[in-house]
């Protein structure tokens, strides 16, 4: 049984929702990448320094998409610093500058707030259009 309620401009509303649905993944990816860049900057501050290539190698990558999943990464190492995983994981090593778990610690600290930060960034981007 119908409720008798109707939606004015229903076609226009549906068209607007369809347009948003197409834009959301890109907007989410862009917002997530910007937040990941902030976290990568903090990870660089925590990266142990001997000669510098490890710290210089820390950067954000993405956004990546597979189906409905969207993600970014903070990456360290590469050809200039192939030892990155050892430095990151060695909790016994003493570092005059920086610390072990230089990426993981940043991610774990931001984890409770990241979704809200990304949502706010998406809202601000929408408001600035």
N, C-alpha and C positions, 0 to 999 in steps of 0.2 A: 504494500500500500504506500503510495507516494505521500510525502509530508506536506506537499503544497508549496515548499520553498523553491525559489528559483534564484539563479545567479545572473545578474545583469551583465551583459557583455561576456558571457561565458566563453565564446570563441576567442575573444581577445585575451582573456585570463589564461586559457589553455595554451595559447600561442606564446604568451610571456613565460609561462612555466616551462614549456618546451625549450625556449631560448636559454633560460637560466640553467636548465638541466645540461645543455651542451657546454655552457661556459664554466660550470662549477669545477670540473676536473682540472682545467687549465688554471683557474683562479686558485684552487687549493694547492696545486703543484708550485705555482709562483710564490704563494705565501709561505709554504713549507720550506722552499729553497731559501728564502730570505731569512727565515728563522734559523735554518741550518747554518747559514753563513755566520750568524751571530755566535752560534755554539762553536763553530770551527775556530773563530777568533779567540774564544775563551780556551779552547783546547790547545791552541798554539802557545798561549801564555803558560800553560801547565806542562808543555812538552819539554823533556830534558834536553839540555844543550851541551854538546861537547864541542863540535865544530860548526853546527848549524844546519846541515842539510835535512835532518829529520824535522825540525821545526818548520823549515821552509816548504816541506812536502805536504804539510797538513792543509787540506782544502775540502770544500763542499762539492758534492756531485749530485746531479739529478736536475729536475725530478724525473723519476722513472715511473712508467705505468705498465701494468699487466692486468688486463681486465678492469676490475673495479679497484684494484690496489694502486696506491700512489705512495712513493717513498723517496727519500733522499738519503745520502750517506755522507759521513765525515771520513775521509780517507787519509792515510799517512803511509809513507814509504815510497815504493817504486824503485827505479834503478838507482837514484841518488842516495836512497836510504833503505836498502833491502833488509836491514836489521830492525825495522820498526816494530814488528810483532814481539821480538825478544825484549826490547826496551819497554814496551807497553805492558807486557805480562810479568816481568821480573820484579816481584814485590820485595826481594831481598837486596836489590841494587841500591846503592846510595847515589843520589843525584844532587850536586851542588845547586843546580838550577832545574826546576821542574820535578815531576813525579811519575811513578808508574801509573798505569790506568788513566793516562792524560786525556783520552777521548771518553772512555767509559764513565769516568767520574762526572764529566760535564753532562753527558746524556742522562745519567741517573738523577742528577740534581734538577735538571730542567723537565724531566718526564712528567711530574704532576701538573705542570703549567703549560706545556707545549700546545695542547689542543686549544686552550683558551687564547693563547698568543696567536696561533694561526687563525682562529676564528675572528679575532679582533682585527688582524691585518686584512683579512678578506672583507670585513665590514668597512674598514677605512678605504680600501681600494674601491669598493662599490660606491661609497659616499663621494669619492673624489672624481667620479666619472661625470 
